[in-house]
């Protein structure tokens, strides 16, 4: 199965649920799938859980590789062709046969059988490195305790090592901006002012990144990056602070930057990160109503979010799909109520607005396979989605559609995601140089002084 420079990667079930096509990510090395993993995928694919689809995608990918192979070839390993060129191999290990040869765990529970398989390969394939890849932290601890030498997390979709290095979507320059600039070429086009500057002092910088200073009214957005030059679009901080959407004005400069991106028709994807209570959902919904009802830019507003355990429980809730979704979208309905709390009859206003704006509440499961045209899509709680799940949503967006993805990396509920492996982090890093996207991290909690104190001190 290759020379000693090639590693053997044993994949746990959760890897194929996290990224169904992970088998193609190990380049010139060899991949081993224990039979137990296939059995667990088989149980999951017919369940009502959210990951059932991912299990089916992984099974189909494996079937396409093995459909012409003989049993001996499957156990020995067949080449994985990547970009038309065979590099590594993939094989299936009948780990249920190893009970007599490996005494690490006596029972036949799934995780234990996978660990037994890794220990068996570690002994049989020495001196080759046998690496267990799993997203289960406890599985990694147990593997090390059982004597597995190499245990790793799946890091192919991890673009940064520490979430503190995640781009915030803006630069805050010290002092007065113009005092630090030695050479600038300013010009006006289409009624807007642009400044051409040397790029070096701003690096690292990205398209649609905002530039602020500490002492003056200066605010700008990166319009273009050309070799060693940078073009900034001048945006007065005062003008940004006085913009309105559905009678909502920003409470701080971070909200002002977010509102600017949300109302810009040239930006198709807006990513909002920040603490609970920083105004992510409120700004997104206000700008959605403004552009859909007042400006007729969109035909409908689609609100969706990840719904933990929805497969197990949604069927037992009464009503239509939208009524079943209400418990998970309470944050959005709360925001709608807050936007209309001063109306004479809030309930009537909400019903009128929902009909007028054609607001649709959808489960993320039912977004797959659709083509969404001329819509404002709000994808809430993105921190709980994997990169592949977010990709399936964004690729649904067709012409005339704007999507806003919001989330708080401090509130991840998923068992296998961390701030650096969350799909929200992956999306911020992947889209930072895309001219049709903007990312803003909202500093400050504006919900209430109680919420602000709790965020800072608990």
Backbone torsions as a table, in degrees:
resi	resn	phi	psi	omega
1	UNK	NA	33.0	176.1
2	UNK	104.3	171.4	-177.1
3	UNK	-86.2	-179.8	-172.4
4	UNK	-72.1	-13.3	177.5
5	UNK	-74.8	-19.3	-178.9
6	UNK	-87.1	130.7	179.6
7	UNK	-87.0	156.5	173.0
8	UNK	-107.7	117.5	179.1
9	UNK	-104.2	119.9	176.5
10	UNK	-99.0	121.6	-174.9
11	UNK	-96.7	130.6	173.2
12	UNK	-78.5	162.3	-177.6
13	UNK	-60.1	-40.2	-175.1
14	UNK	-64.3	-20.8	177.0
15	UNK	-67.5	-44.2	-178.3
16	UNK	-74.5	-20.3	173.5
17	UNK	-82.1	-33.6	177.7
18	UNK	-72.0	-43.1	-179.8
19	UNK	-142.5	94.8	-173.2
20	UNK	-56.9	-26.0	-179.4
21	UNK	-103.1	27.1	-178.9
22	UNK	-62.1	-22.5	-178.1
23	UNK	-61.0	-20.7	-179.4
24	UNK	-91.3	3.5	-171.6
25	UNK	-95.5	1.8	-172.0
26	UNK	-106.9	15.4	169.9
27	UNK	48.7	-118.5	-171.0
28	UNK	-86.2	4.0	-178.3
29	UNK	-92.9	177.3	-175.6
30	UNK	-106.0	140.1	-178.6
31	UNK	-112.6	135.7	176.9
32	UNK	-120.1	129.3	176.2
33	UNK	-110.2	110.2	176.3
34	UNK	-64.1	147.7	179.1
35	UNK	-58.0	-32.4	178.4
36	UNK	-58.8	-37.4	178.7
37	UNK	-63.1	-42.0	178.4
38	UNK	-64.1	-39.1	178.7
39	UNK	-64.1	-40.8	180.0
40	UNK	-69.6	-38.2	175.0
41	UNK	-61.8	-38.0	-179.5
42	UNK	-64.6	-40.0	178.4
43	UNK	-67.4	-39.0	-174.5
44	UNK	-75.2	-34.9	-172.3
45	UNK	-61.6	-26.9	-179.4
46	UNK	-100.3	4.6	-178.8
47	UNK	-82.6	175.1	178.1
48	UNK	-96.7	12.0	-178.5
49	UNK	-76.4	158.5	-177.2
50	UNK	-62.5	-26.0	-176.0
51	UNK	-87.1	1.6	-178.3
52	UNK	-58.9	-39.9	179.4
53	UNK	-63.1	-43.6	-179.9
54	UNK	-61.9	-37.8	176.8
55	UNK	-62.4	-41.8	180.0
56	UNK	-66.5	-38.8	178.4
57	UNK	-63.2	-43.0	179.3
58	UNK	-63.3	-41.9	-179.9
59	UNK	-64.2	-42.4	179.5
60	UNK	-64.3	-37.7	178.8
61	UNK	-63.8	-42.0	178.5
62	UNK	-67.3	-39.8	-179.2
63	UNK	-64.2	-37.9	-179.8
64	UNK	-66.3	-27.7	178.1
65	UNK	-79.7	-37.1	-170.9
66	UNK	-100.8	-0.8	-167.4
67	UNK	-63.7	-25.8	179.2
68	UNK	-105.1	2.7	-173.7
69	UNK	-85.5	149.4	175.5
70	UNK	-83.7	162.8	177.5
71	UNK	-55.7	-38.8	179.3
72	UNK	-66.0	-40.6	178.9
73	UNK	-65.0	-37.3	-179.9
74	UNK	-65.0	-39.9	-179.6
75	UNK	-77.7	-28.5	178.7
76	UNK	-81.8	-32.8	-179.6
77	UNK	116.3	130.4	177.1
78	UNK	-112.2	152.3	-176.7
79	UNK	-65.5	141.9	171.3
80	UNK	-99.0	116.6	179.7
81	UNK	-85.5	122.5	176.9
82	UNK	-123.6	124.1	-174.5
83	UNK	57.1	36.7	176.5
84	UNK	79.3	2.3	-175.7
85	UNK	-125.4	124.3	-179.2
86	UNK	-73.4	126.1	-178.8
87	UNK	-121.3	-69.2	178.6
88	UNK	-97.1	-173.0	176.7
89	UNK	-128.4	164.0	175.3
90	UNK	-134.7	138.7	-179.1
91	UNK	-141.2	163.1	175.5
92	UNK	-113.3	130.5	-179.1
93	UNK	-104.9	123.9	178.8
94	UNK	-77.1	79.1	-171.5
95	UNK	-71.4	-14.9	179.0
96	UNK	-70.6	-14.7	179.3
97	UNK	-86.6	-4.5	-170.8
98	UNK	-92.0	-0.3	-174.3
99	UNK	-59.7	-32.1	-177.1
100	UNK	-79.6	-23.8	-174.0
101	UNK	-99.5	-21.0	-179.1
102	UNK	-119.5	126.2	-174.6
103	UNK	-109.2	17.0	-176.7
104	UNK	-62.9	-44.0	-180.0
105	UNK	-133.2	131.5	-175.9
106	UNK	-83.5	-34.9	-176.7
107	UNK	-80.9	171.4	-172.9
108	UNK	-111.2	27.7	176.4
109	UNK	-62.7	150.7	-172.6
110	UNK	-52.5	-52.5	-178.4
111	UNK	-60.6	-39.7	-179.3
112	UNK	-66.1	-38.2	178.0
113	UNK	-65.3	-37.5	177.7
114	UNK	-66.3	-42.2	177.4
115	UNK	-63.0	-41.4	176.6
116	UNK	-59.3	-39.9	-179.9
117	UNK	-63.5	-41.2	179.9
118	UNK	-65.6	-43.4	178.9
119	UNK	-63.9	-39.0	177.5
120	UNK	-61.3	-48.8	-179.9
121	UNK	-65.8	-35.8	179.8
122	UNK	-61.0	-39.9	178.5
123	UNK	-75.3	-43.1	-172.9
124	UNK	-75.5	-35.1	-173.6
125	UNK	-97.7	2.6	178.3
126	UNK	-53.4	141.7	10.0
127	UNK	-91.6	14.9	179.3
128	UNK	-65.9	147.7	176.4
129	UNK	-76.7	125.3	173.2
130	UNK	-109.6	118.1	-172.0
131	UNK	-115.9	123.7	173.3
132	UNK	-85.8	126.2	178.2
133	UNK	-109.2	116.4	179.9
134	UNK	-148.7	147.8	176.4
135	UNK	-94.6	-3.2	-179.5
136	UNK	-84.5	112.5	-176.7
137	UNK	-61.2	-42.3	-178.8
138	UNK	-66.6	-35.7	176.1
139	UNK	-62.5	-38.8	178.8
140	UNK	-65.4	-39.9	178.1
141	UNK	-65.1	-44.6	-179.6
142	UNK	-64.5	-38.4	-179.6
143	UNK	-62.4	-44.8	179.5
144	UNK	-64.8	-38.6	177.9
145	UNK	-65.7	-29.3	-178.2
146	UNK	-84.5	-8.5	177.6
147	UNK	108.4	10.1	176.0
148	UNK	-74.8	126.3	-172.7
149	UNK	-78.4	-34.4	-174.8
150	UNK	-127.5	115.3	179.2
151	UNK	-132.2	129.7	-177.4
152	UNK	-138.7	157.8	169.8
153	UNK	-82.3	162.8	175.3
154	UNK	-83.6	114.1	-171.6
155	UNK	-116.0	9.1	-177.3
156	UNK	-62.1	-33.5	179.8
157	UNK	-98.0	15.9	177.5
158	UNK	-100.4	110.4	-173.7
159	UNK	-94.7	-18.1	177.6
160	UNK	-133.4	155.0	-177.5
161	UNK	-90.0	-22.8	-178.1
162	UNK	-142.2	131.6	-175.9
163	UNK	-65.0	-17.1	178.4
164	UNK	-68.2	-18.2	178.4
165	UNK	-88.9	0.2	179.9
166	UNK	-66.4	131.2	-179.1
167	UNK	-62.1	137.2	-177.3
168	UNK	-94.7	-5.2	177.6
169	UNK	87.8	0.2	177.6
170	UNK	-151.3	157.2	173.5
171	UNK	-117.4	133.6	175.6
172	UNK	-107.8	108.4	-176.6
173	UNK	-85.5	139.2	-180.0
174	UNK	-70.8	148.6	175.4
175	UNK	66.4	-149.4	178.4
176	UNK	-91.8	128.8	-173.7
177	UNK	-56.0	-47.8	-172.5
178	UNK	-70.8	-21.5	178.3
179	UNK	-69.5	-21.6	-178.2
180	UNK	-96.5	-0.3	-177.7
181	UNK	-102.1	126.6	-179.4
182	UNK	-97.5	-32.4	-176.6
183	UNK	-141.1	128.9	-178.9
184	UNK	-147.4	144.8	174.2
185	UNK	-120.2	112.9	-177.8
186	UNK	-106.2	144.0	178.3
187	UNK	-153.2	162.6	-179.5
188	UNK	-115.6	137.2	176.7
189	UNK	-146.7	130.3	-179.8
190	UNK	55.2	36.9	177.2
191	UNK	76.7	7.6	-179.4
192	UNK	-118.2	148.2	-179.1
193	UNK	-99.8	134.2	-179.8
194	UNK	-124.7	148.7	178.3
195	UNK	-124.6	127.4	176.2
196	UNK	-101.3	122.7	-172.7
197	UNK	-132.6	167.8	173.1
198	UNK	-69.8	133.0	-174.0
199	UNK	-74.9	-33.1	-169.3
200	UNK	-51.0	-46.0	-177.8
201	UNK	-64.7	-16.6	-175.8
202	UNK	-98.4	-11.6	-176.9
203	UNK	-67.7	143.5	-4.5
204	UNK	-77.0	134.1	178.0
205	UNK	-133.6	157.6	-174.4
206	UNK	-137.4	161.1	177.9
207	UNK	-60.2	141.1	179.3
208	UNK	63.8	16.8	172.6
209	UNK	-78.5	139.9	179.7
210	UNK	-88.7	147.9	178.9
211	UNK	-124.5	123.5	-179.5
212	UNK	-126.4	162.0	169.5
213	UNK	-124.1	171.2	-172.9
214	UNK	-87.1	-24.1	-167.7
215	UNK	-112.9	-18.8	-174.4
216	UNK	-122.1	-172.5	-179.3
217	UNK	-84.8	5.0	-171.7
218	UNK	-67.0	133.5	171.8
219	UNK	-151.4	140.1	-178.9
220	UNK	-151.7	169.9	177.7
221	UNK	-132.9	139.3	-179.3
222	UNK	-69.0	114.4	-177.0
223	UNK	-90.9	-37.9	-178.5
224	UNK	-155.7	150.8	175.8
225	UNK	-124.4	118.6	-175.8
226	UNK	-128.0	101.1	-179.9
227	UNK	51.6	-109.5	-177.7
228	UNK	-99.5	11.2	-179.2
229	UNK	-115.6	153.7	-178.9
230	UNK	-130.4	135.2	176.5
231	UNK	-113.2	119.7	179.0
232	UNK	-103.2	136.4	173.1
233	UNK	-92.9	117.8	-176.1
234	UNK	-68.9	128.6	-179.8
235	UNK	-137.4	105.0	-178.3
236	UNK	-58.4	132.6	178.9
237	UNK	-61.1	-37.4	-179.5
238	UNK	-64.7	-43.4	178.5
239	UNK	-63.2	-41.1	179.8
240	UNK	-63.0	-38.8	-178.2
241	UNK	-71.3	-17.6	-178.4
242	UNK	-104.2	8.7	176.1
243	UNK	-72.5	150.4	-178.7
244	UNK	-127.7	146.9	170.7
245	UNK	-141.9	115.8	179.9
246	UNK	54.8	41.0	178.3
247	UNK	68.8	15.5	176.9
248	UNK	-103.5	128.6	174.6
249	UNK	-114.0	149.1	-178.0
250	UNK	-64.5	145.5	179.5
251	UNK	-95.7	-15.2	176.2
252	UNK	-152.3	172.8	-174.9
253	UNK	-66.3	-27.3	179.6
254	UNK	-68.3	-42.8	175.3
255	UNK	-65.8	-34.1	179.2
256	UNK	-64.1	-41.4	177.3
257	UNK	-65.0	-42.3	179.3
258	UNK	-62.2	-44.1	-178.7
259	UNK	-64.9	-37.5	178.0
260	UNK	-60.8	-44.8	179.7
261	UNK	-68.8	-38.9	-178.7
262	UNK	-65.4	-32.3	-177.0
263	UNK	-94.2	-1.4	-178.3
264	UNK	-84.7	116.2	-178.2
265	UNK	-68.5	-14.4	179.6
266	UNK	-81.7	-12.0	-178.1
267	UNK	-103.8	118.7	-176.3
268	UNK	-90.7	-26.4	-177.7
269	UNK	-129.5	123.3	175.3
270	UNK	-118.6	127.1	179.6
271	UNK	-110.8	119.9	-179.0
272	UNK	-113.4	119.6	175.3
273	UNK	-118.7	163.2	179.7
274	UNK	147.7	170.9	-176.2
275	UNK	-68.9	162.6	174.3
276	UNK	-61.5	132.3	179.1
277	UNK	90.4	6.8	-179.6
278	UNK	-85.2	-7.3	173.2
279	UNK	103.0	15.6	-176.3
280	UNK	-60.1	-55.2	-176.0
281	UNK	-69.4	-38.9	-179.3
282	UNK	-61.1	-48.6	-178.9
283	UNK	-65.4	-41.4	-179.5
284	UNK	-63.2	-43.8	-177.4
285	UNK	-71.6	-39.3	178.6
286	UNK	-62.7	-44.3	179.1
287	UNK	-69.5	-31.1	177.0
288	UNK	-65.4	-45.8	179.4
289	UNK	-65.8	-41.5	180.0
290	UNK	-59.2	-47.1	-174.4
291	UNK	-80.3	-23.5	-179.1
292	UNK	-87.3	-45.5	-175.7
293	UNK	-89.2	-48.3	-175.5
294	UNK	-78.4	-39.5	-174.1
295	UNK	-106.2	-5.2	178.8
296	UNK	52.5	37.1	-179.7
297	UNK	-83.1	-23.9	-178.1
298	UNK	-130.4	152.8	179.7
299	UNK	-85.6	-23.7	-175.1
300	UNK	-160.0	164.1	173.9
301	UNK	-118.2	123.3	178.7
302	UNK	-110.3	123.1	179.8
303	UNK	-112.4	126.7	-179.7
304	UNK	-145.9	161.3	176.9
305	UNK	-161.1	164.5	175.6
306	UNK	-67.3	138.9	-176.5
307	UNK	-123.0	91.9	-178.4
308	UNK	-55.9	131.6	178.4
309	UNK	60.5	21.6	-176.7
310	UNK	-64.6	-32.1	-179.3
311	UNK	-62.2	-33.6	-177.8
312	UNK	-78.4	-30.0	-167.9
313	UNK	-118.3	-18.8	-173.5
314	UNK	-64.7	-33.8	-177.9
315	UNK	-65.4	-22.6	-177.1
316	UNK	-88.0	-9.4	178.5
317	UNK	-83.6	144.7	-177.6
318	UNK	-76.2	159.8	170.1
319	UNK	95.8	-171.6	-178.6
320	UNK	-76.7	177.9	178.6
321	UNK	-56.1	-44.0	-177.6
322	UNK	-66.3	-38.4	178.7
323	UNK	-68.5	-36.0	177.2
324	UNK	-65.5	-31.2	-176.9
325	UNK	-77.4	-15.9	-172.6
326	UNK	-54.1	-42.3	-179.7
327	UNK	-58.8	-34.2	-177.6
328	UNK	-83.7	-20.1	-178.0
329	UNK	-107.1	22.8	179.9
330	UNK	-59.9	-33.2	179.6
331	UNK	-60.3	-36.6	-178.7
332	UNK	-75.0	-43.6	179.2
333	UNK	-66.7	-34.6	174.2
334	UNK	-60.6	-41.3	-179.6
335	UNK	-66.7	-41.6	177.2
336	UNK	-59.2	-42.4	178.4
337	UNK	-64.1	-40.0	-180.0
338	UNK	-63.8	-35.2	-180.0
339	UNK	-69.4	-21.4	-175.9
340	UNK	-124.5	23.9	-174.9
341	UNK	-67.8	-21.4	-178.8
342	UNK	-93.3	0.3	177.7
343	UNK	-68.3	156.5	-178.7
344	UNK	-58.7	-44.4	177.4
345	UNK	-132.3	99.3	-174.4
346	UNK	-58.8	-42.9	-176.9
347	UNK	-62.4	-43.3	179.0
348	UNK	-66.9	-39.4	178.8
349	UNK	-60.9	-44.5	-179.0
350	UNK	-62.5	-43.3	-180.0
351	UNK	-63.9	-41.4	179.7
352	UNK	-64.4	-45.7	-178.2
353	UNK	-64.6	-43.4	-179.5
354	UNK	-61.7	-38.3	177.7
355	UNK	-72.3	-45.0	-176.4
356	UNK	-64.8	-43.1	-178.5
357	UNK	-86.8	-4.6	-177.0
358	UNK	52.4	55.6	179.9
359	UNK	-77.4	124.8	-179.5
360	UNK	-118.0	130.0	177.0
361	UNK	-101.9	117.1	-173.2
362	UNK	-123.7	146.1	170.6
363	UNK	-76.5	143.4	-178.9
364	UNK	-61.2	-27.4	179.4
365	UNK	-62.6	-33.1	-175.0
366	UNK	-92.2	4.1	176.9
367	UNK	-82.7	-23.8	-177.5
368	UNK	-67.3	140.7	177.5
369	UNK	85.9	-8.2	-179.7
370	UNK	-88.7	160.8	168.5
371	UNK	-121.8	112.6	-172.0
372	UNK	-98.6	115.8	-178.3
373	UNK	-112.0	145.1	173.2
374	UNK	47.8	49.1	-178.2
375	UNK	-131.6	154.8	170.2
376	UNK	-102.3	113.9	-175.2
377	UNK	-106.3	126.8	175.6
378	UNK	-111.5	112.0	178.7
379	UNK	-104.4	104.5	-173.2
380	UNK	-94.6	159.2	176.5
381	UNK	56.4	45.4	-177.2
382	UNK	-66.8	-17.3	-176.2
383	UNK	-63.3	-19.4	-178.4
384	UNK	-93.2	6.2	-179.1
385	UNK	-103.4	149.0	173.5
386	UNK	-83.3	168.9	179.1
387	UNK	-60.0	-40.7	-177.9
388	UNK	-69.6	-33.2	177.8
389	UNK	-67.4	-42.5	178.7
390	UNK	-65.3	-37.6	179.2
391	UNK	-61.4	-40.8	-178.9
392	UNK	-63.9	-29.3	179.1
393	UNK	-79.0	-49.1	-176.2
394	UNK	-62.5	-36.5	-179.4
395	UNK	-72.5	-6.7	174.7
396	UNK	-80.0	-18.4	-171.1
397	UNK	-78.2	120.1	-179.2
398	UNK	-100.8	-156.7	-176.9
399	UNK	-61.9	140.1	174.8
400	UNK	73.1	12.8	-179.0
401	UNK	-106.4	137.2	175.4
402	UNK	-116.3	135.1	-179.4
403	UNK	-121.3	134.1	176.8
404	UNK	-115.5	121.6	179.4
405	UNK	-110.9	121.9	-177.5
406	UNK	-126.5	153.2	179.3
407	UNK	-178.5	166.2	179.9
408	UNK	-126.6	111.5	-175.3
409	UNK	-67.2	-10.2	177.1
410	UNK	-86.3	-3.7	-176.8
411	UNK	-125.3	54.5	179.1
412	UNK	-86.1	125.5	-179.1
413	UNK	-100.5	-16.8	-176.0
414	UNK	-65.9	143.8	-178.7
415	UNK	-68.0	-29.7	-169.2
416	UNK	-113.1	3.6	-178.8
417	UNK	-107.1	145.1	173.0
418	UNK	-124.0	169.4	179.1
419	UNK	-53.7	-34.0	-178.1
420	UNK	-83.1	-20.2	179.8
421	UNK	-103.8	-2.2	178.6
422	UNK	-61.5	145.8	176.2
423	UNK	-62.2	-27.1	177.8
424	UNK	-64.5	-44.7	176.9
425	UNK	-62.9	-44.6	179.8
426	UNK	-59.4	-42.9	-178.6
427	UNK	-65.9	-42.8	178.8
428	UNK	-58.1	-45.6	-177.9
429	UNK	-70.2	-39.5	-176.5
430	UNK	-70.1	-34.0	-173.4
431	UNK	-98.8	4.8	-172.6
432	UNK	-67.1	-20.2	177.5
433	UNK	-108.7	12.7	179.0
434	UNK	-87.5	123.5	-174.8
435	UNK	-64.5	-18.7	-178.7
436	UNK	-96.8	19.1	-178.9
437	UNK	-136.2	156.0	175.1
438	UNK	-142.0	144.5	-179.8
439	UNK	-126.0	129.3	178.7
440	UNK	-131.9	128.0	172.9
441	UNK	-94.9	118.5	-176.7
442	UNK	-86.4	108.7	175.0
443	UNK	-82.0	150.7	174.5
444	UNK	86.4	139.6	177.0
445	UNK	-103.9	118.8	-176.3
446	UNK	-109.2	2.5	-177.3
447	UNK	-62.5	-50.0	179.0
448	UNK	-168.3	164.3	178.6
449	UNK	-68.0	-28.8	176.8
450	UNK	-65.0	-47.7	-179.9
451	UNK	-63.9	-38.7	-179.5
452	UNK	-64.6	-44.3	179.6
453	UNK	-63.8	-42.1	-179.5
454	UNK	-63.6	-41.0	-179.3
455	UNK	-63.3	-38.1	-175.3
456	UNK	-84.9	-25.9	-169.2
457	UNK	-118.7	-2.4	-178.5
458	UNK	-112.6	NA	NA
